Amino acid sequence: MTEIASDESAQHVLPCGLVHDLRSPLNAILGYSELLIEQTHDAGHDEFIPHLEKIRAAGQQLLAIMEENFQSC
Amino acid sequence: MRRILLVEDNEMNRDMLSRRLQRRGYDVMIAVDGQEGVRMAQEESPDLILMDMSLPLIDGWEATRTLKTAVETKMIPIIALTAHAMSTDRDKALAAGCDDYDTKPIELTRLLGKMDALIGALS
């Protein structure tokens, strides 16, 4: 368990409303990065894909942190 | 070609999801609020509706109830899309008449699987 999950005050720092609000922009970050990976591959510019994969991985990491620590939201 | 009605008020999420579905061969129609979603479902009779639940004018719950109680639209499958991950929201979506439920951020493979289960995979 991460440090923030063991601290009950974290629930007050990041209320459920904020966690909910973070899901829409995170949906756009993950979705557009995946769309760009597909389009970049189709266009034959595979050299850019590792950078796009890093954006997607960072978004997935952020999602994992949210889901691990704020499951009740 | 499968005709999908996407009811979503967030411009970025609407644009992103519609582009991704179009790339996979779906014909995607757009509604930006619940009222427009109900009207377009009645007029266009799509094969499936992807319904965001937090919508202006009429929210997704009410729009779903309206469509599922009307003879001409009650057979159209509806998948609820919501930013809430709680199981109570899944129960609430199914109680409103939704045929399935998915949460944001959208994991496209998972969503396509649910769509395929309701209307069949694209050949």
N, CA and C atoms of all chains as a GROMACS GRO file, in nm:
protein
  588
    1MET      N    1   0.085  -0.120   0.000
    1MET     CA    2   0.000   0.000   0.000
    1MET      C    3   0.089   0.125   0.000
    2THR      N    4   0.053   0.223  -0.076
    2THR     CA    5   0.135   0.344  -0.083
    2THR      C    6   0.112   0.431   0.040
    3GLU      N    7   0.201   0.525   0.057
    3GLU     CA    8   0.193   0.611   0.174
    3GLU      C    9   0.061   0.690   0.177
    4ILE      N   10   0.021   0.737   0.059
    4ILE     CA   11  -0.099   0.821   0.056
    4ILE      C   12  -0.224   0.741   0.092
    5ALA      N   13  -0.225   0.610   0.058
    5ALA     CA   14  -0.342   0.529   0.087
    5ALA      C   15  -0.356   0.504   0.236
    6SER      N   16  -0.243   0.505   0.309
    6SER     CA   17  -0.250   0.478   0.451
    6SER      C   18  -0.287   0.604   0.530
    7ASP      N   19  -0.291   0.716   0.463
    7ASP     CA   20  -0.322   0.842   0.529
    7ASP      C   21  -0.468   0.878   0.501
    8GLU      N   22  -0.554   0.863   0.603
    8GLU     CA   23  -0.696   0.887   0.580
    8GLU      C   24  -0.724   1.030   0.537
    9SER      N   25  -0.635   1.124   0.577
    9SER     CA   26  -0.658   1.263   0.541
    9SER      C   27  -0.650   1.284   0.391
   10ALA      N   28  -0.589   1.188   0.318
   10ALA     CA   29  -0.579   1.203   0.173
   10ALA      C   30  -0.718   1.209   0.111
   11GLN      N   31  -0.815   1.142   0.171
   11GLN     CA   32  -0.952   1.146   0.119
   11GLN      C   33  -1.007   1.288   0.125
   12HIS      N   34  -0.958   1.366   0.222
   12HIS     CA   35  -1.005   1.504   0.234
   12HIS      C   36  -0.930   1.595   0.138
   13VAL      N   37  -0.803   1.561   0.112
   13VAL     CA   38  -0.724   1.640   0.019
   13VAL      C   39  -0.779   1.626  -0.123
   14LEU      N   40  -0.817   1.504  -0.159
   14LEU     CA   41  -0.873   1.477  -0.291
   14LEU      C   42  -1.016   1.423  -0.275
   15PRO      N   43  -1.115   1.512  -0.263
   15PRO     CA   44  -1.252   1.463  -0.245
   15PRO      C   45  -1.302   1.390  -0.369
   16CYS      N   46  -1.410   1.312  -0.350
   16CYS     CA   47  -1.460   1.229  -0.459
   16CYS      C   48  -1.500   1.313  -0.580
   17GLY      N   49  -1.551   1.434  -0.555
   17GLY     CA   50  -1.589   1.518  -0.669
   17GLY      C   51  -1.472   1.548  -0.758
   18LEU      N   52  -1.356   1.572  -0.695
   18LEU     CA   53  -1.236   1.602  -0.774
   18LEU      C   54  -1.188   1.476  -0.847
   19VAL      N   55  -1.193   1.363  -0.779
   19VAL     CA   56  -1.152   1.237  -0.843
   19VAL      C   57  -1.240   1.210  -0.964
   20HIS      N   58  -1.370   1.235  -0.947
   20HIS     CA   59  -1.464   1.219  -1.059
   20HIS      C   60  -1.428   1.313  -1.174
   21ASP      N   61  -1.398   1.439  -1.138
   21ASP     CA   62  -1.365   1.538  -1.242
   21ASP      C   63  -1.236   1.505  -1.315
   22LEU      N   64  -1.146   1.432  -1.249
   22LEU     CA   65  -1.020   1.396  -1.313
   22LEU      C   66  -1.038   1.288  -1.420
   23ARG      N   67  -1.147   1.214  -1.412
   23ARG     CA   68  -1.164   1.102  -1.504
   23ARG      C   69  -1.188   1.147  -1.649
   24SER      N   70  -1.259   1.258  -1.668
   24SER     CA   71  -1.285   1.302  -1.806
   24SER      C   72  -1.158   1.347  -1.878
   25PRO      N   73  -1.076   1.437  -1.818
   25PRO     CA   74  -0.951   1.471  -1.888
   25PRO      C   75  -0.857   1.352  -1.901
   26LEU      N   76  -0.858   1.262  -1.804
   26LEU     CA   77  -0.773   1.143  -1.814
   26LEU      C   78  -0.822   1.054  -1.928
   27ASN      N   79  -0.952   1.047  -1.946
   27ASN     CA   80  -1.009   0.973  -2.058
   27ASN      C   81  -0.960   1.030  -2.190
   28ALA      N   82  -0.951   1.164  -2.199
   28ALA     CA   83  -0.903   1.228  -2.322
   28ALA      C   84  -0.753   1.201  -2.343
   29ILE      N   85  -0.674   1.209  -2.237
   29ILE     CA   86  -0.530   1.185  -2.249
   29ILE      C   87  -0.503   1.043  -2.298
   30LEU      N   88  -0.567   0.946  -2.235
   30LEU     CA   89  -0.545   0.806  -2.273
   30LEU      C   90  -0.600   0.778  -2.412
   31GLY      N   91  -0.720   0.828  -2.440
   31GLY     CA   92  -0.783   0.798  -2.567
   31GLY      C   93  -0.710   0.862  -2.684
   32TYR      N   94  -0.673   0.989  -2.670
   32TYR     CA   95  -0.602   1.056  -2.779
   32TYR      C   96  -0.462   0.998  -2.798
   33SER      N   97  -0.395   0.960  -2.691
   33SER     CA   98  -0.261   0.901  -2.708
   33SER      C   99  -0.272   0.769  -2.783
   34GLU      N  100  -0.374   0.688  -2.752
   34GLU     CA  101  -0.392   0.561  -2.824
   34GLU      C  102  -0.432   0.586  -2.970
   35LEU      N  103  -0.517   0.686  -2.992
   35LEU     CA  104  -0.556   0.721  -3.129
   35LEU      C  105  -0.433   0.767  -3.209
   36LEU      N  106  -0.349   0.851  -3.146
   36LEU     CA  107  -0.230   0.901  -3.215
   36LEU      C  108  -0.131   0.788  -3.245
   37ILE      N  109  -0.119   0.692  -3.155
   37ILE     CA  110  -0.031   0.577  -3.180
   37ILE      C  111  -0.077   0.503  -3.305
   38GLU      N  112  -0.208   0.481  -3.316
   38GLU     CA  113  -0.262   0.412  -3.434
   38GLU      C  114  -0.240   0.493  -3.561
   39GLN      N  115  -0.270   0.624  -3.554
   39GLN     CA  116  -0.259   0.709  -3.673
   39GLN      C  117  -0.113   0.727  -3.715
   40THR      N  118  -0.023   0.737  -3.616
   40THR     CA  119   0.119   0.753  -3.645
   40THR      C  120   0.173   0.628  -3.713
   41HIS      N  121   0.129   0.512  -3.663
   41HIS     CA  122   0.170   0.386  -3.726
   41HIS      C  123   0.118   0.378  -3.869
   42ASP      N  124  -0.009   0.414  -3.889
   42ASP     CA  125  -0.068   0.410  -4.024
   42ASP      C  126   0.006   0.503  -4.120
   43ALA      N  127   0.055   0.616  -4.067
   43ALA     CA  128   0.123   0.714  -4.151
   43ALA      C  129   0.269   0.677  -4.176
   44GLY      N  130   0.315   0.567  -4.115
   44GLY     CA  131   0.452   0.521  -4.137
   44GLY      C  132   0.556   0.596  -4.056
   45HIS      N  133   0.515   0.663  -3.949
   45HIS     CA  134   0.609   0.738  -3.866
   45HIS      C  135   0.630   0.668  -3.731
   46ASP      N  136   0.669   0.543  -3.737
   46ASP     CA  137   0.683   0.465  -3.614
   46ASP      C  138   0.789   0.520  -3.518
   47GLU      N  139   0.877   0.606  -3.567
   47GLU     CA  140   0.980   0.661  -3.479
   47GLU      C  141   0.921   0.749  -3.368
   48PHE      N  142   0.799   0.798  -3.388
   48PHE     CA  143   0.736   0.883  -3.285
   48PHE      C  144   0.658   0.802  -3.182
   49ILE      N  145   0.636   0.675  -3.212
   49ILE     CA  146   0.549   0.595  -3.125
   49ILE      C  147   0.603   0.579  -2.982
   50PRO      N  148   0.734   0.558  -2.963
   50PRO     CA  149   0.783   0.546  -2.824
   50PRO      C  150   0.747   0.668  -2.737
   51HIS      N  151   0.749   0.788  -2.794
   51HIS     CA  152   0.712   0.908  -2.716
   51HIS      C  153   0.564   0.906  -2.682
   52LEU      N  154   0.483   0.863  -2.776
   52LEU     CA  155   0.339   0.856  -2.751
   52LEU      C  156   0.307   0.747  -2.648
   53GLU      N  157   0.385   0.638  -2.655
   53GLU     CA  158   0.366   0.531  -2.556
   53GLU      C  159   0.395   0.582  -2.415
   54LYS      N  160   0.490   0.676  -2.403
   54LYS     CA  161   0.522   0.731  -2.271
   54LYS      C  162   0.407   0.815  -2.218
   55ILE      N  163   0.340   0.890  -2.306
   55ILE     CA  164   0.223   0.967  -2.263
   55ILE      C  165   0.114   0.872  -2.215
   56ARG      N  166   0.091   0.766  -2.294
   56ARG     CA  167  -0.013   0.671  -2.256
   56ARG      C  168   0.022   0.602  -2.124
   57ALA      N  169   0.149   0.562  -2.110
   57ALA     CA  170   0.190   0.493  -1.987
   57ALA      C  171   0.175   0.584  -1.865
   58ALA      N  172   0.207   0.713  -1.883
   58ALA     CA  173   0.193   0.807  -1.771
   58ALA      C  174   0.046   0.822  -1.734
   59GLY      N  175  -0.041   0.826  -1.835
   59GLY     CA  176  -0.185   0.834  -1.807
   59GLY      C  177  -0.235   0.711  -1.735
   60GLN      N  178  -0.187   0.594  -1.777
   60GLN     CA  179  -0.230   0.470  -1.713
   60GLN      C  180  -0.178   0.462  -1.569
   61GLN      N  181  -0.059   0.519  -1.548
   61GLN     CA  182  -0.003   0.523  -1.413
   61GLN      C  183  -0.090   0.611  -1.323
   62LEU      N  184  -0.130   0.726  -1.375
   62LEU     CA  185  -0.216   0.816  -1.299
   62LEU      C  186  -0.350   0.749  -1.269
   63LEU      N  187  -0.405   0.678  -1.365
   63LEU     CA  188  -0.531   0.608  -1.344
   63LEU      C  189  -0.516   0.501  -1.236
   64ALA      N  190  -0.404   0.428  -1.240
   64ALA     CA  191  -0.380   0.322  -1.141
   64ALA      C  192  -0.370   0.383  -1.001
   65ILE      N  193  -0.305   0.497  -0.989
   65ILE     CA  194  -0.293   0.564  -0.858
   65ILE      C  195  -0.432   0.603  -0.807
   66MET      N  196  -0.512   0.659  -0.896
   66MET     CA  197  -0.648   0.700  -0.856
   66MET      C  198  -0.730   0.580  -0.811
   67GLU      N  199  -0.724   0.473  -0.888
   67GLU     CA  200  -0.809   0.358  -0.859
   67GLU      C  201  -0.763   0.284  -0.734
   68GLU      N  202  -0.631   0.287  -0.710
   68GLU     CA  203  -0.579   0.218  -0.592
   68GLU      C  204  -0.613   0.294  -0.464
   69ASN      N  205  -0.607   0.426  -0.471
   69ASN     CA  206  -0.619   0.505  -0.349
   69ASN      C  207  -0.757   0.563  -0.326
   70PHE      N  208  -0.839   0.567  -0.430
   70PHE     CA  209  -0.970   0.630  -0.413
   70PHE      C  210  -1.079   0.539  -0.468
   71GLN      N  211  -1.076   0.412  -0.425
   71GLN     CA  212  -1.171   0.314  -0.476
   71GLN      C  213  -1.314   0.348  -0.440
   72SER      N  214  -1.333   0.421  -0.329
   72SER     CA  215  -1.469   0.451  -0.285
   72SER      C  216  -1.533   0.561  -0.368
   73CYS      N  217  -1.454   0.623  -0.458
   73CYS     CA  218  -1.510   0.730  -0.543
   73CYS      C  219  -1.557   0.669  -0.673
   74MET      N  220  -2.297  -0.123  -4.241
   74MET     CA  221  -2.218  -0.055  -4.139
   74MET      C  222  -2.305  -0.029  -4.015
   75ARG      N  223  -2.250  -0.063  -3.898
   75ARG     CA  224  -2.324  -0.042  -3.774
   75ARG      C  225  -2.334   0.107  -3.742
   76ARG      N  226  -2.455   0.149  -3.706
   76ARG     CA  227  -2.478   0.290  -3.677
   76ARG      C  228  -2.488   0.310  -3.526
   77ILE      N  229  -2.396   0.390  -3.475
   77ILE     CA  230  -2.387   0.414  -3.331
   77ILE      C  231  -2.426   0.558  -3.300
   78LEU      N  232  -2.509   0.577  -3.200
   78LEU     CA  233  -2.539   0.712  -3.151
   78LEU      C  234  -2.458   0.735  -3.023
   79LEU      N  235  -2.367   0.832  -3.026
   79LEU     CA  236  -2.286   0.867  -2.909
   79LEU      C  237  -2.345   0.994  -2.848
   80VAL      N  238  -2.393   0.981  -2.724
   80VAL     CA  239  -2.449   1.096  -2.653
   80VAL      C  240  -2.348   1.138  -2.547
   81GLU      N  241  -2.281   1.247  -2.569
   81GLU     CA  242  -2.168   1.288  -2.484
   81GLU      C  243  -2.154   1.440  -2.492
   82ASP      N  244  -2.150   1.506  -2.377
   82ASP     CA  245  -2.142   1.652  -2.378
   82ASP      C  246  -1.999   1.705  -2.378
   83ASN      N  247  -1.903   1.622  -2.338
   83ASN     CA  248  -1.764   1.668  -2.333
   83ASN      C  249  -1.704   1.661  -2.474
   84GLU      N  250  -1.663   1.777  -2.526
   84GLU     CA  251  -1.621   1.786  -2.666
   84GLU      C  252  -1.502   1.696  -2.697
   85MET      N  253  -1.403   1.695  -2.608
   85MET     CA  254  -1.283   1.614  -2.635
   85MET      C  255  -1.314   1.465  -2.633
   86ASN      N  256  -1.390   1.423  -2.534
   86ASN     CA  257  -1.422   1.281  -2.525
   86ASN      C  258  -1.513   1.238  -2.641
   87ARG      N  259  -1.599   1.327  -2.682
   87ARG     CA  260  -1.688   1.300  -2.796
   87ARG      C  261  -1.606   1.282  -2.924
   88ASP      N  262  -1.516   1.377  -2.948
   88ASP     CA  263  -1.432   1.374  -3.068
   88ASP      C  264  -1.342   1.251  -3.068
   89MET      N  265  -1.280   1.225  -2.955
   89MET     CA  266  -1.185   1.113  -2.945
   89MET      C  267  -1.255   0.979  -2.967
   90LEU      N  268  -1.364   0.957  -2.895
   90LEU     CA  269  -1.431   0.826  -2.905
   90LEU      C  270  -1.494   0.807  -3.043
   91SER      N  271  -1.552   0.913  -3.098
   91SER     CA  272  -1.613   0.898  -3.231
   91SER      C  273  -1.507   0.866  -3.336
   92ARG      N  274  -1.391   0.930  -3.330
   92ARG     CA  275  -1.283   0.900  -3.424
   92ARG      C  276  -1.236   0.755  -3.412
   93ARG      N  277  -1.222   0.709  -3.288
   93ARG     CA  278  -1.172   0.573  -3.267
   93ARG      C  279  -1.273   0.469  -3.317
   94LEU      N  280  -1.402   0.497  -3.297
   94LEU     CA  281  -1.504   0.404  -3.346
   94LEU      C  282  -1.513   0.407  -3.498
   95GLN      N  283  -1.500   0.527  -3.557
   95GLN     CA  284  -1.504   0.538  -3.703
   95GLN      C  285  -1.388   0.462  -3.766
   96ARG      N  286  -1.271   0.465  -3.702
   96ARG     CA  287  -1.156   0.391  -3.754
   96ARG      C  288  -1.184   0.241  -3.758
   97ARG      N  289  -1.273   0.196  -3.670
   97ARG     CA  290  -1.305   0.053  -3.665
   97ARG      C  291  -1.431   0.019  -3.746
   98GLY      N  292  -1.474   0.114  -3.827
   98GLY     CA  293  -1.579   0.085  -3.922
   98GLY      C  294  -1.721   0.119  -3.879
   99TYR      N  295  -1.736   0.186  -3.766
   99TYR     CA  296  -1.870   0.224  -3.723
   99TYR      C  297  -1.909   0.360  -3.781
  100ASP      N  298  -2.038   0.373  -3.811
  100ASP     CA  299  -2.094   0.501  -3.850
  100ASP      C  300  -2.143   0.568  -3.722
  101VAL      N  301  -2.080   0.679  -3.682
  101VAL     CA  302  -2.107   0.739  -3.552
  101VAL      C  303  -2.186   0.868  -3.568
  102MET      N  304  -2.302   0.873  -3.503
  102MET     CA  305  -2.381   0.996  -3.495
  102MET      C  306  -2.360   1.056  -3.356
  103ILE      N  307  -2.373   1.188  -3.349
  103ILE     CA  308  -2.340   1.259  -3.225
  103ILE      C  309  -2.461   1.335  -3.172
  104ALA      N  310  -2.481   1.325  -3.041
  104ALA     CA  311  -2.575   1.414  -2.972
  104ALA      C  312  -2.500   1.472  -2.852
  105VAL      N  313  -2.524   1.600  -2.822
  105VAL     CA  314  -2.444   1.668  -2.720
  105VAL      C  315  -2.517   1.685  -2.587
  106ASP      N  316  -2.644   1.646  -2.580
  106ASP     CA  317  -2.715   1.648  -2.452
  106ASP      C  318  -2.825   1.542  -2.456
  107GLY      N  319  -2.888   1.519  -2.341
  107GLY     CA  320  -2.986   1.412  -2.332
  107GLY      C  321  -3.108   1.434  -2.420
  108GLN      N  322  -3.149   1.560  -2.430
  108GLN     CA  323  -3.266   1.591  -2.511
  108GLN      C  324  -3.241   1.560  -2.658
  109GLU      N  325  -3.124   1.600  -2.707
  109GLU     CA  326  -3.089   1.572  -2.846
  109GLU      C  327  -3.070   1.421  -2.866
  110GLY      N  328  -3.016   1.355  -2.763
  110GLY     CA  329  -2.996   1.211  -2.772
  110GLY      C  330  -3.128   1.137  -2.790
  111VAL      N  331  -3.230   1.175  -2.713
  111VAL     CA  332  -3.362   1.112  -2.725
  111VAL      C  333  -3.420   1.138  -2.863
  112ARG      N  334  -3.410   1.263  -2.909
  112ARG     CA  335  -3.467   1.298  -3.040
  112ARG      C  336  -3.398   1.222  -3.153
  113MET      N  337  -3.266   1.216  -3.147
  113MET     CA  338  -3.193   1.147  -3.254
  113MET      C  339  -3.218   0.997  -3.251
  114ALA      N  340  -3.230   0.940  -3.132
  114ALA     CA  341  -3.260   0.797  -3.123
  114ALA      C  342  -3.396   0.768  -3.187
  115GLN      N  343  -3.492   0.857  -3.162
  115GLN     CA  344  -3.626   0.838  -3.220
  115GLN      C  345  -3.624   0.854  -3.372
  116GLU      N  346  -3.546   0.950  -3.420
  116GLU     CA  347  -3.545   0.981  -3.564
  116GLU      C  348  -3.455   0.887  -3.645
  117GLU      N  349  -3.343   0.846  -3.586
  117GLU     CA  350  -3.241   0.774  -3.662
  117GLU      C  351  -3.239   0.623  -3.638
  118SER      N  352  -3.303   0.578  -3.530
  118SER     CA  353  -3.304   0.436  -3.494
  118SER      C  354  -3.165   0.372  -3.509
  119PRO      N  355  -3.067   0.418  -3.429
  119PRO     CA  356  -2.932   0.360  -3.439
  119PRO      C  357  -2.932   0.214  -3.392
  120ASP      N  358  -2.825   0.142  -3.428
  120ASP     CA  359  -2.812   0.002  -3.384
  120ASP      C  360  -2.780  -0.007  -3.236
  121LEU      N  361  -2.713   0.098  -3.183
  121LEU     CA  362  -2.672   0.096  -3.042
  121LEU      C  363  -2.648   0.240  -2.997
  122ILE      N  364  -2.672   0.266  -2.869
  122ILE     CA  365  -2.648   0.400  -2.813
  122ILE      C  366  -2.542   0.390  -2.704
  123LEU      N  367  -2.441   0.477  -2.712
  123LEU     CA  368  -2.344   0.496  -2.604
  123LEU      C  369  -2.386   0.622  -2.530
  124MET      N  370  -2.429   0.607  -2.407
  124MET     CA  371  -2.493   0.716  -2.334
  124MET      C  372  -2.410   0.760  -2.214
  125ASP      N  373  -2.353   0.879  -2.223
  125ASP     CA  374  -2.292   0.940  -2.105
  125ASP      C  375  -2.404   0.968  -2.006
  126MET      N  376  -2.377   0.958  -1.878
  126MET     CA  377  -2.484   0.976  -1.780
  126MET      C  378  -2.495   1.118  -1.729
  127SER      N  379  -2.383   1.191  -1.727
  127SER     CA  380  -2.386   1.329  -1.679
  127SER      C  381  -2.403   1.422  -1.799
  128LEU      N  382  -2.527   1.454  -1.830
  128LEU     CA  383  -2.557   1.533  -1.950
  128LEU      C  384  -2.643   1.653  -1.913
  129PRO      N  385  -2.632   1.763  -1.991
  129PRO     CA  386  -2.719   1.878  -1.968
  129PRO      C  387  -2.860   1.853  -2.022
  130LEU      N  388  -2.953   1.937  -1.978
  130LEU     CA  389  -3.095   1.936  -2.017
  130LEU      C  390  -3.167   1.812  -1.965
  131ILE      N  391  -3.137   1.695  -2.018
  131ILE     CA  392  -3.189   1.569  -1.964
  131ILE      C  393  -3.068   1.481  -1.938
  132ASP      N  394  -3.054   1.429  -1.815
  132ASP     CA  395  -2.935   1.346  -1.789
  132ASP      C  396  -2.953   1.207  -1.851
  133GLY      N  397  -2.845   1.130  -1.850
  133GLY     CA  398  -2.846   1.000  -1.916
  133GLY      C  399  -2.945   0.902  -1.856
  134TRP      N  400  -2.967   0.913  -1.725
  134TRP     CA  401  -3.061   0.821  -1.660
  134TRP      C  402  -3.202   0.845  -1.714
  135GLU      N  403  -3.240   0.973  -1.718
  135GLU     CA  404  -3.376   1.005  -1.763
  135GLU      C  405  -3.392   0.977  -1.913
  136ALA      N  406  -3.289   1.010  -1.991
  136ALA     CA  407  -3.295   0.982  -2.135
  136ALA      C  408  -3.312   0.833  -2.161
  137THR      N  409  -3.239   0.752  -2.083
  137THR     CA  410  -3.251   0.606  -2.098
  137THR      C  411  -3.390   0.558  -2.061
  138ARG      N  412  -3.441   0.608  -1.951
  138ARG     CA  413  -3.577   0.567  -1.910
  138ARG      C  414  -3.679   0.604  -2.017
  139THR      N  415  -3.663   0.724  -2.075
  139THR     CA  416  -3.755   0.769  -2.181
  139THR      C  417  -3.749   0.674  -2.301
  140LEU      N  418  -3.627   0.642  -2.343
  140LEU     CA  419  -3.610   0.556  -2.463
  140LEU      C  420  -3.657   0.414  -2.436
  141LYS      N  421  -3.635   0.365  -2.315
  141LYS     CA  422  -3.669   0.226  -2.284
  141LYS      C  423  -3.817   0.206  -2.253
  142THR      N  424  -3.891   0.314  -2.240
  142THR     CA  425  -4.035   0.300  -2.217
  142THR      C  426  -4.116   0.331  -2.343
  143ALA      N  427  -4.049   0.374  -2.450
  143ALA     CA  428  -4.118   0.403  -2.576
  143ALA      C  429  -4.109   0.281  -2.669
  144VAL      N  430  -4.219   0.245  -2.727
  144VAL     CA  431  -4.226   0.123  -2.811
  144VAL      C  432  -4.124   0.128  -2.923
  145GLU      N  433  -4.110   0.246  -2.985
  145GLU     CA  434  -4.024   0.254  -3.105
  145GLU      C  435  -3.875   0.254  -3.073
  146THR      N  436  -3.836   0.277  -2.949
  146THR     CA  437  -3.692   0.284  -2.916
  146THR      C  438  -3.648   0.184  -2.809
  147LYS      N  439  -3.742   0.112  -2.748
  147LYS     CA  440  -3.704   0.029  -2.633
  147LYS      C  441  -3.612  -0.088  -2.670
  148MET      N  442  -3.609  -0.127  -2.800
  148MET     CA  443  -3.524  -0.240  -2.840
  148MET      C  444  -3.381  -0.197  -2.873
  149ILE      N  445  -3.354  -0.066  -2.876
  149ILE     CA  446  -3.218  -0.020  -2.908
  149ILE      C  447  -3.128  -0.043  -2.785
  150PRO      N  448  -3.020  -0.121  -2.799
  150PRO     CA  449  -2.932  -0.143  -2.684
  150PRO      C  450  -2.864  -0.012  -2.642
  151ILE      N  451  -2.852   0.008  -2.512
  151ILE     CA  452  -2.787   0.127  -2.458
  151ILE      C  453  -2.675   0.084  -2.363
  152ILE      N  454  -2.555   0.135  -2.387
  152ILE     CA  455  -2.443   0.115  -2.294
  152ILE      C  456  -2.419   0.247  -2.223
  153ALA      N  457  -2.430   0.246  -2.090
  153ALA     CA  458  -2.405   0.365  -2.010
  153ALA      C  459  -2.256   0.389  -1.998
  154LEU      N  460  -2.216   0.516  -2.014
  154LEU     CA  461  -2.076   0.555  -1.993
  154LEU      C  462  -2.075   0.656  -1.880
  155THR      N  463  -1.996   0.629  -1.777
  155THR     CA  464  -1.994   0.722  -1.666
  155THR      C  465  -1.855   0.735  -1.609
  156ALA      N  466  -1.830   0.848  -1.548
  156ALA     CA  467  -1.700   0.870  -1.483
  156ALA      C  468  -1.698   0.808  -1.344
  157HIS      N  469  -1.813   0.761  -1.297
  157HIS     CA  470  -1.818   0.696  -1.165
  157HIS      C  471  -1.782   0.549  -1.178
  158ALA      N  472  -1.702   0.500  -1.086
  158ALA     CA  473  -1.659   0.360  -1.093
  158ALA      C  474  -1.729   0.273  -0.988
  159MET      N  475  -1.819   0.332  -0.912
  159MET     CA  476  -1.882   0.256  -0.803
  159MET      C  477  -1.983   0.156  -0.857
  160SER      N  478  -1.994   0.040  -0.789
  160SER     CA  479  -2.086  -0.063  -0.835
  160SER      C  480  -2.230  -0.016  -0.828
  161THR      N  481  -2.259   0.080  -0.738
  161THR     CA  482  -2.396   0.131  -0.729
  161THR      C  483  -2.436   0.201  -0.857
  162ASP      N  484  -2.339   0.262  -0.924
  162ASP     CA  485  -2.369   0.329  -1.051
  162ASP      C  486  -2.401   0.228  -1.159
  163ARG      N  487  -2.335   0.113  -1.154
  163ARG     CA  488  -2.368   0.006  -1.248
  163ARG      C  489  -2.511  -0.041  -1.224
  164ASP      N  490  -2.545  -0.062  -1.098
  164ASP     CA  491  -2.681  -0.106  -1.065
  164ASP      C  492  -2.783  -0.001  -1.107
  165LYS      N  493  -2.748   0.126  -1.086
  165LYS     CA  494  -2.839   0.235  -1.122
  165LYS      C  495  -2.860   0.240  -1.273
  166ALA      N  496  -2.752   0.219  -1.348
  166ALA     CA  497  -2.761   0.221  -1.495
  166ALA      C  498  -2.850   0.107  -1.544
  167LEU      N  499  -2.831  -0.011  -1.488
  167LEU     CA  500  -2.911  -0.126  -1.530
  167LEU      C  501  -3.057  -0.108  -1.488
  168ALA      N  502  -3.079  -0.047  -1.372
  168ALA     CA  503  -3.215  -0.022  -1.327
  168ALA      C  504  -3.287   0.077  -1.417
  169ALA      N  505  -3.212   0.171  -1.473
  169ALA     CA  506  -3.272   0.270  -1.564
  169ALA      C  507  -3.306   0.208  -1.699
  170GLY      N  508  -3.253   0.087  -1.723
  170GLY     CA  509  -3.283   0.019  -1.849
  170GLY      C  510  -3.164   0.000  -1.939
  171CYS      N  511  -3.047   0.046  -1.897
  171CYS     CA  512  -2.928   0.027  -1.980
  171CYS      C  513  -2.898  -0.123  -1.994
  172ASP      N  514  -2.849  -0.163  -2.110
  172ASP     CA  515  -2.818  -0.303  -2.134
  172ASP      C  516  -2.681  -0.341  -2.083
  173ASP      N  517  -2.593  -0.241  -2.071
  173ASP     CA  518  -2.461  -0.265  -2.015
  173ASP      C  519  -2.405  -0.132  -1.965
  174TYR      N  520  -2.284  -0.136  -1.914
  174TYR     CA  521  -2.229  -0.023  -1.841
  174TYR      C  522  -2.078  -0.024  -1.858
  175ASP      N  523  -2.019   0.092  -1.876
  175ASP     CA  524  -1.873   0.100  -1.878
  175ASP      C  525  -1.830   0.232  -1.815
  176THR      N  526  -1.706   0.234  -1.769
  176THR     CA  527  -1.658   0.352  -1.696
  176THR      C  528  -1.546   0.422  -1.774
  177LYS      N  529  -1.535   0.551  -1.751
  177LYS     CA  530  -1.424   0.629  -1.805
  177LYS      C  531  -1.307   0.620  -1.706
  178PRO      N  532  -1.185   0.621  -1.753
  178PRO     CA  533  -1.145   0.629  -1.893
  178PRO      C  534  -1.185   0.504  -1.972
  179ILE      N  535  -1.228   0.526  -2.096
  179ILE     CA  536  -1.271   0.416  -2.180
  179ILE      C  537  -1.152   0.330  -2.221
  180GLU      N  538  -1.166   0.199  -2.195
  180GLU     CA  539  -1.066   0.103  -2.247
  180GLU      C  540  -1.133   0.044  -2.371
  181LEU      N  541  -1.084   0.082  -2.488
  181LEU     CA  542  -1.159   0.059  -2.612
  181LEU      C  543  -1.186  -0.088  -2.640
  182THR      N  544  -1.087  -0.174  -2.616
  182THR     CA  545  -1.108  -0.317  -2.641
  182THR      C  546  -1.223  -0.371  -2.556
  183ARG      N  547  -1.226  -0.327  -2.431
  183ARG     CA  548  -1.333  -0.370  -2.341
  183ARG      C  549  -1.469  -0.320  -2.390
  184LEU      N  550  -1.474  -0.192  -2.430
  184LEU     CA  551  -1.600  -0.135  -2.478
  184LEU      C  552  -1.645  -0.204  -2.607
  185LEU      N  553  -1.552  -0.228  -2.700
  185LEU     CA  554  -1.588  -0.294  -2.825
  185LEU      C  555  -1.644  -0.434  -2.798
  186GLY      N  556  -1.588  -0.503  -2.698
  186GLY     CA  557  -1.639  -0.634  -2.660
  186GLY      C  558  -1.783  -0.628  -2.614
  187LYS      N  559  -1.815  -0.525  -2.538
  187LYS     CA  560  -1.953  -0.509  -2.490
  187LYS      C  561  -2.046  -0.473  -2.604
  188MET      N  562  -1.997  -0.389  -2.695
  188MET     CA  563  -2.078  -0.353  -2.811
  188MET      C  564  -2.104  -0.476  -2.898
  189ASP      N  565  -1.998  -0.554  -2.920
  189ASP     CA  566  -2.012  -0.675  -3.002
  189ASP      C  567  -2.112  -0.773  -2.940
  190ALA      N  568  -2.109  -0.782  -2.807
  190ALA     CA  569  -2.200  -0.875  -2.740
  190ALA      C  570  -2.346  -0.836  -2.761
  191LEU      N  571  -2.370  -0.706  -2.778
  191LEU     CA  572  -2.507  -0.658  -2.793
  191LEU      C  573  -2.554  -0.654  -2.939
  192ILE      N  574  -2.465  -0.620  -3.030
  192ILE     CA  575  -2.510  -0.605  -3.170
  192ILE      C  576  -2.429  -0.690  -3.268
  193GLY      N  577  -2.335  -0.769  -3.218
  193GLY     CA  578  -2.257  -0.856  -3.306
  193GLY      C  579  -2.134  -0.785  -3.358
  194ALA      N  580  -2.027  -0.863  -3.376
  194ALA     CA  581  -1.900  -0.806  -3.423
  194ALA      C  582  -1.911  -0.765  -3.569
  195LEU      N  583  -1.837  -0.661  -3.605
  195LEU     CA  584  -1.830  -0.621  -3.745
  195LEU      C  585  -1.747  -0.723  -3.820
  196SER      N  586  -1.795  -0.762  -3.937
  196SER     CA  587  -1.722  -0.860  -4.016
  196SER      C  588  -1.609  -0.789  -4.091
   0.00000   0.00000   0.00000
